[in-house]
Amino acid sequence: MTKVSPEVEENMQMEAILPVSVDVSFASNRFPKYKLGADSQILEESKEDNDGPSLKEVVERETSQLSEQHKRLSVRDLASKFDKNLAAAAKLSEEAKLREVASLEGHVLLKKLRDALEHLRGRLSGRNKEDVEKAISMVEALAVKLTQKEGELIQEKFEVKKLANFLKQASEDAKKLVNQEKSFACAEIESARAVVQRFGEALEEQERVSQASKKQDVEELIEEVQEARRIKLLHQPSKVIEMEHELRALRTQIREKCLSSVKLQKELELSKLAEENKFSLYTLNGSETLGSYLRIQPCSDKVPPLSKCLIQWYRVSLECSRNEVISGADKSVYAPEPFDVGRILQADIVSNGNKISVITSGPIDPAVGLGSYVDTLLRKSNSEFNVVISQVNGQDHSSHSVHVFHVGKTRMKLCRGWITKAREIYSSSMQLCGFRGDGNTAAKTLFWQARKGLSFVLTFESERDRNAAVMLARKYAHDCNVMLAGPDDQV
């Protein structure tokens, strides 16, 4: 047995390693395990595959499943399946390319290994030489095995390429089918839309025709009714017209009779009251004209004094039998205001449980020249009157200085110089009427409530100014949709 020196072993290792290229890549991180079989055949040791079925088997199984299910799958699903299998085939092709590269590198490696063993066999002898020859035979067997594997890889690559082409063609066909079905679906949708539109137009036309026919039927019916009325009037025109005129005349007469009856009853009651006043214990003194005042006076000294009696003034209307109470008019003196013009005034005196009534002889007459004076003031935007404040919130006012009372189109103001006592616009809380208290100046005095909690009793220079201010304020308030009257007055 030949002994190999350490220098020879070092040279052998260097010579065996140096020829190997540095850019060789291996498909695996370890060298495969082989064993020598019968007739010096090299067999690769079997290893357990824990990675599951290969990609080729998966592609074949998917293909078979697609062929079985293509009848019950939609075109879109088939296209999706073909796209997936095409991607799998491409992946398999890439894997085959990697295997081809690894096989080429294996050939290069085996060739270099064989050359190194041949070089080593020339230097060795004995048993070591036999081992080297045995290794050379194993390398040659590995080369044969690798060649067989390359053949199988080429065949597999051809089959994969064929399968990829088939799947690519199938995918293109599926896409064409999808586009064709999509175009068919779009055409059917457009056709359905056109049908729906035609149905809508037909319904609209039918509704329009129905409305037109209904309107025409109504017009024809109206014409028939008018024609029937005309025919009826042609047959008996005079009788129908006479009956209509008689009905109108009867209604007018009944209305006039009712009004005359009410007036006669009221006049009868007034005449009775006037007759009773001649023998009454009290009488009314004063002119029954706007701008004056009425005073109740006893007719004898035997009657109770008025200071111990309860007095209430009323407005009496000829159209109705109900008397209107004048709120606050409970004194023996009352000065008529513009609201009393054309009305009859009555006063009830209650003493010891007995009631005695006195009444004016007729309606209150308007003041002479007051209408033209008010028309002149209406041409102005603002009218001013000199007044004296008699009371403030029901309390007597000590100062008798002259103030100016402004009556405007939108508001009223009471001031003295630069000092403003009150300034308010026309509102529902404002009240204005003649003063309903006692005194000889009642005809020149009015009551004004500017707002809740603030009221004045104002004395004017003349009765005409008082009545003109009341009429102006009520006219301007009416233009502002406000009814200006006294407390509890029915307007």
C-alpha positions in Angstrom: 0.0 0.0 0.0 1.5 3.3 -1.0 1.8 6.0 1.6 0.9 9.5 0.5 3.0 12.2 2.0 1.4 15.4 3.5 2.8 17.5 0.8 1.2 15.3 -1.9 -2.2 15.6 0.0 -1.9 19.4 0.2 -1.0 19.6 -3.5 -4.0 17.3 -4.4 -6.4 19.4 -2.5 -5.2 22.6 -4.1 -5.3 21.2 -7.6 -8.8 19.8 -6.9 -10.2 23.0 -5.7 -8.6 25.6 -7.9 -10.3 24.6 -11.2 -13.8 25.1 -9.7 -15.5 28.4 -10.9 -16.5 30.8 -8.1 -19.8 31.7 -9.8 -21.3 28.2 -9.7 -24.7 28.2 -8.0 -26.3 25.1 -6.6 -30.1 24.2 -6.6 -29.7 22.8 -3.1 -27.7 23.8 -0.1 -26.2 20.3 0.3 -24.8 17.6 -2.1 -27.2 14.8 -2.9 -26.6 11.4 -1.3 -25.9 8.4 -3.7 -25.2 4.8 -3.2 -23.5 2.1 -5.4 -25.9 -0.6 -6.5 -25.6 -3.8 -8.5 -23.4 -3.7 -11.6 -21.7 -0.5 -10.3 -24.9 1.6 -10.8 -25.2 4.8 -8.8 -28.6 5.1 -7.1 -29.9 8.3 -5.5 -31.2 7.7 -2.0 -34.9 8.3 -1.7 -36.0 11.1 0.6 -39.4 11.9 2.0 -41.2 14.8 0.3 -42.9 16.7 3.0 -43.7 19.6 0.7 -46.9 18.0 -0.8 -47.6 17.4 -4.5 -45.5 19.1 -7.1 -46.7 22.1 -9.0 -47.2 20.0 -12.2 -49.5 17.7 -10.4 -51.5 20.7 -9.0 -51.8 22.1 -12.5 -52.9 18.8 -13.9 -55.5 18.3 -11.2 -56.8 21.9 -11.7 -57.0 21.3 -15.4 -59.0 18.1 -14.9 -61.3 19.8 -12.5 -61.9 22.6 -15.0 -62.7 20.2 -17.8 -65.2 18.5 -15.5 -66.9 21.7 -14.3 -66.8 23.8 -17.5 -70.5 23.0 -18.2 -71.7 24.5 -14.9 -69.2 27.3 -14.6 -69.9 30.7 -16.1 -67.7 32.2 -18.8 -66.2 34.6 -16.4 -65.3 31.9 -13.9 -63.7 29.8 -16.7 -61.6 32.8 -17.7 -60.5 33.4 -14.2 -59.6 29.7 -13.8 -57.6 29.7 -17.0 -55.8 32.9 -16.0 -54.8 31.2 -12.7 -53.6 28.0 -14.4 -51.7 30.1 -17.0 -49.9 31.8 -14.1 -49.1 28.4 -12.6 -47.8 27.1 -15.9 -45.5 30.2 -16.2 -44.3 29.5 -12.7 -43.6 25.9 -13.6 -41.7 27.0 -16.7 -39.6 29.3 -14.6 -38.9 26.4 -12.2 -37.8 24.2 -15.2 -35.4 26.9 -16.3 -33.9 27.0 -12.9 -33.5 23.2 -13.0 -31.9 23.5 -16.4 -29.4 26.0 -15.1 -28.7 23.7 -12.1 -28.2 20.7 -14.4 -25.7 22.7 -16.5 -23.8 23.7 -13.5 -23.9 20.0 -12.4 -22.3 19.0 -15.6 -19.6 21.6 -15.3 -18.9 20.5 -11.7 -18.8 16.8 -12.6 -16.4 17.4 -15.4 -14.1 19.4 -13.2 -14.3 16.7 -10.5 -13.5 14.0 -13.1 -10.5 15.9 -14.4 -9.2 16.4 -10.8 -9.6 12.6 -10.1 -7.8 11.7 -13.4 -5.0 14.0 -12.4 -4.9 12.4 -9.0 -5.0 8.9 -10.3 -1.8 9.5 -12.3 0.0 10.3 -9.1 -1.3 7.6 -6.8 -0.8 3.9 -6.8 -2.1 0.9 -4.9 -5.3 0.9 -3.0 -5.6 4.7 -3.2 -5.5 4.5 -6.9 -8.3 1.9 -6.8 -10.4 4.2 -4.7 -9.8 7.1 -7.1 -10.8 4.8 -10.0 -13.9 3.8 -8.1 -14.7 7.5 -7.5 -14.1 8.2 -11.3 -16.6 5.4 -12.2 -19.1 6.9 -9.7 -18.6 10.4 -11.3 -19.2 8.9 -14.8 -22.3 7.1 -13.5 -23.5 10.4 -12.0 -22.9 12.1 -15.4 -25.0 9.4 -17.1 -27.7 9.9 -14.4 -27.6 13.7 -14.9 -27.9 13.2 -18.7 -31.0 11.1 -18.1 -32.4 13.7 -15.8 -31.8 16.4 -18.5 -33.8 14.3 -21.0 -36.6 14.0 -18.6 -36.4 17.7 -17.9 -36.5 18.6 -21.6 -39.6 16.4 -22.0 -41.2 17.9 -19.0 -40.3 21.4 -20.3 -41.9 20.5 -23.6 -45.1 19.3 -21.9 -45.2 22.4 -19.7 -44.8 24.7 -22.7 -47.5 22.8 -24.5 -49.7 23.1 -21.5 -49.0 26.8 -21.1 -49.8 27.4 -24.8 -53.0 25.5 -24.3 -54.0 27.4 -21.3 -53.0 30.7 -23.0 -55.2 29.9 -25.9 -58.0 28.8 -23.6 -57.7 32.1 -21.6 -57.9 34.1 -24.8 -60.9 32.1 -25.9 -62.5 32.7 -22.5 -61.8 36.4 -22.8 -63.3 36.5 -26.2 -66.4 34.7 -24.8 -66.6 37.2 -22.0 -66.4 40.1 -24.3 -69.0 38.5 -26.6 -71.4 37.8 -23.7 -70.8 41.3 -22.4 -71.7 42.8 -25.8 -74.7 40.5 -26.0 -75.8 41.6 -22.5 -75.3 45.3 -23.4 -77.4 44.8 -26.5 -80.1 43.1 -24.4 -80.0 45.9 -21.8 -80.3 48.6 -24.5 -83.2 46.6 -26.1 -84.9 46.4 -22.7 -84.4 50.1 -22.1 -85.9 50.9 -25.5 -88.9 48.7 -24.7 -89.4 50.4 -21.3 -89.1 53.8 -23.0 -91.7 52.8 -25.6 -94.0 51.5 -22.9 -93.6 54.8 -20.9 -94.3 56.9 -24.0 -97.3 54.7 -24.7 -98.6 55.1 -21.2 -98.1 58.9 -21.3 -99.8 59.1 -24.6 -102.7 57.0 -23.2 -102.9 59.2 -20.2 -102.9 62.4 -22.3 -105.6 61.0 -24.6 -107.6 60.0 -21.5 -107.3 63.4 -20.0 -108.2 65.1 -23.3 -111.2 62.8 -23.7 -112.3 63.4 -20.1 -112.0 67.2 -20.6 -113.9 66.9 -23.8 -116.7 64.9 -22.1 -117.0 67.5 -19.4 -117.2 70.3 -21.9 -119.8 68.4 -23.9 -121.8 67.8 -20.7 -121.6 71.5 -19.8 -122.8 72.4 -23.3 -125.6 69.9 -23.0 -126.7 71.4 -19.7 -126.6 74.9 -21.1 -128.5 73.8 -24.1 -131.1 72.1 -21.9 -131.4 75.3 -19.9 -131.8 77.4 -23.1 -134.5 75.0 -24.4 -136.3 75.3 -21.1 -136.1 79.1 -21.2 -137.3 79.0 -24.8 -140.3 77.0 -23.8 -141.2 79.0 -20.7 -139.1 82.1 -20.6 -141.5 84.6 -19.2 -142.7 82.4 -16.4 -139.2 81.6 -15.1 -138.0 85.3 -15.3 -141.1 86.5 -13.6 -140.7 84.0 -10.8 -137.0 85.0 -10.3 -138.0 88.7 -10.1 -140.8 88.0 -7.7 -138.4 86.1 -5.4 -135.9 88.9 -5.4 -138.6 91.5 -4.7 -140.0 89.3 -1.9 -136.6 88.9 -0.3 -135.9 92.7 -0.5 -139.3 93.5 1.0 -138.8 91.0 3.9 -135.4 92.5 4.6 -136.8 96.0 4.6 -139.7 95.0 6.8 -137.4 93.5 9.3 -135.3 96.6 9.5 -138.3 98.8 9.8 -139.8 96.6 12.5 -136.6 96.8 14.6 -136.4 100.6 14.1 -140.1 101.1 15.0 -139.7 98.9 18.1 -136.6 100.9 19.1 -138.3 104.2 18.4 -141.3 103.1 20.4 -139.1 102.2 23.4 -137.3 105.6 23.0 -140.6 107.5 22.9 -141.8 105.6 26.0 -138.5 106.5 27.7 -138.9 110.2 26.6 -142.5 110.3 27.9 -141.2 108.8 31.1 -138.4 111.4 31.3 -141.1 114.1 31.3 -142.3 112.8 34.6 -138.9 111.4 35.7 -137.1 112.5 38.8 -133.9 113.2 36.8 -133.2 114.9 33.5 -130.3 115.5 31.0 -129.0 119.0 30.5 -126.6 120.0 27.7 -126.3 120.1 23.9 -126.5 116.7 22.3 -123.6 117.6 20.0 -120.0 116.5 19.8 -117.9 119.1 21.6 -120.3 119.6 24.5 -121.1 117.6 27.6 -124.2 116.2 29.2 -125.0 116.5 32.9 -127.6 114.6 34.9 -129.7 116.9 37.2 -132.5 116.1 39.6 -135.9 117.5 38.9 -136.9 118.1 42.6 -135.3 118.4 46.0 -137.0 115.2 47.2 -134.9 112.8 45.1 -131.7 111.3 46.5 -128.5 113.3 45.7 -126.5 112.0 42.8 -123.4 111.5 45.0 -125.3 108.7 46.7 -126.5 107.0 43.5 -124.8 104.6 41.1 -124.6 105.9 37.6 -123.7 104.1 34.4 -123.8 105.5 30.8 -124.7 103.4 27.8 -124.6 103.7 24.0 -128.0 102.7 22.5 -128.2 101.4 18.9 -131.3 101.4 16.7 -130.2 98.2 14.9 -130.1 96.0 17.9 -131.8 96.0 21.3 -128.6 95.5 23.3 -127.0 98.5 25.0 -123.2 99.0 25.0 -121.6 99.8 28.3 -119.3 102.8 28.3 -116.5 101.6 30.7 -115.5 104.2 33.3 -118.4 106.5 32.5 -120.0 106.5 36.0 -120.2 110.2 36.8 -123.0 112.6 36.5 -121.2 114.4 33.6 -120.3 112.7 30.3 -118.7 114.4 27.3 -119.5 112.6 24.0 -116.5 111.7 21.8 -116.3 111.0 18.0 -117.2 107.3 18.6 -120.6 108.5 20.0 -121.7 110.4 16.9 -124.9 108.9 15.5 -125.6 106.9 18.7 -128.2 107.5 21.4 -126.8 107.9 24.9 -128.6 106.6 28.0 -127.7 106.9 31.7 -129.1 104.6 34.5 -129.4 105.9 38.0 -129.7 103.3 40.7 -130.8 104.4 44.2 -132.2 102.3 47.0 -132.7 99.4 44.6 -134.7 101.5 42.2 -133.4 102.2 38.7 -134.2 105.3 36.7 -133.1 105.8 33.1 -132.6 109.0 31.3 -131.9 109.1 27.5 -131.0 111.7 24.9 -133.8 112.9 22.6 -131.9 111.7 19.5 -128.5 110.6 18.2 -125.5 112.7 19.0 -124.8 115.2 16.2 -121.3 115.8 14.7 -119.5 119.1 15.4 -119.8 121.8 12.8 -116.7 122.3 10.7 -114.8 119.4 12.4 -114.6 117.3 9.3 -113.0 119.9 7.2 -110.5 120.7 10.0 -109.5 117.0 10.2 -109.1 116.8 6.4 -106.7 119.8 6.6 -104.7 118.1 9.3 -104.5 114.8 7.4 -102.5 116.6 4.7 -99.7 117.0 7.2 -97.3 114.2 8.2 -97.4 115.3 11.9 -100.0 117.3 13.9 -99.1 119.1 17.2 -101.5 120.1 19.9 -100.8 122.1 23.1 -102.0 120.2 26.2 -101.8 120.2 30.0 -101.3 117.0 31.9 -104.1 116.6 34.4 -103.3 113.0 35.6 -100.6 110.5 35.3 -101.5 106.8 35.9 -104.7 107.9 37.7 -103.0 110.4 40.0 -103.5 114.2 39.8 -100.5 116.0 38.3 -99.4 119.1 40.2 -97.6 120.9 37.4 -99.8 122.8 34.9 -97.0 123.5 32.3 -97.9 123.3 28.7 -96.8 120.2 26.7 -96.9 119.3 23.1 -98.9 116.3 22.0 -97.7 114.9 18.6 -100.0 112.7 16.5 -98.0 111.1 13.7 -98.8 108.5 11.0 -96.9 105.8 12.9 -96.6 106.9 16.5 -97.7 109.4 19.2 -95.4 111.5 21.4 -95.9 113.7 24.5 -93.0 116.1 25.3 -92.1 119.5 26.7 -89.2 121.0 24.9 -86.4 118.4 24.8 -87.9 116.3 27.5 -90.0 113.4 26.2 -92.7 112.1 28.5 -93.9 109.3 26.3 -93.2 108.1 22.7 -95.0 105.0 21.4 -95.9 103.5 18.1 -99.5 102.4 17.4 -100.1 99.0 19.1 -102.8 96.8 20.5 -101.9 97.9 24.0 -102.5 101.6 23.3 -105.9 103.1 24.2 -107.3 106.5 23.3 -110.8 108.0 24.1 -112.6 111.0 25.6 -112.2 111.5 29.3 -115.0 109.8 31.2 -114.6 111.6 34.4 -116.4 114.6 36.1 -115.7 118.3 35.6 -116.5 121.2 33.4 -113.5 120.5 31.1 -114.5 117.0 30.2 -115.3 118.0 26.6 -111.6 119.2 26.2 -110.0 116.3 27.9 -109.0 112.8 26.7 -107.5 109.6 28.1 -104.4 108.2 26.6 -102.7 104.9 27.6 -99.4 104.9 25.8 -98.6 101.4 27.0 -99.4 99.1 29.8 -98.5 100.9 33.1 -98.3 104.4 31.6 -101.4 106.5 31.1 -102.2 110.3 30.9 -105.3 112.5 31.1 -104.6 115.5 28.8 -106.6 118.7 28.6 -106.5 120.5 25.2 -107.0 124.2 24.5 -110.4 123.6 22.8 -113.0 120.9 22.3 -112.3 120.9 18.5 -108.6 120.1 19.1 -109.5 117.2 21.5 -111.9 115.7 19.0 -109.6 116.3 16.0 -106.7 114.6 17.8 -108.9 111.5 18.6 -110.1 111.2 15.0 -106.5 111.7 13.6 -105.0 109.1 15.9 -107.7 106.5 15.1 -107.3 107.1 11.4 -103.5 106.6 11.5 -103.9 103.6 13.8 -106.4 102.0 11.4 -103.8 102.4 8.6 -101.4 100.5 10.8 -104.0 97.7 11.3 -104.7 98.8 14.9 -108.1 99.6 16.3 -107.7 102.5 18.7 -110.5 102.9 21.3 -111.2 103.3 25.0 -111.2 100.6 27.7 -113.6 97.7 26.9 -115.0 99.5 23.9 -116.6 97.3 21.3 -115.0 98.2 17.9 
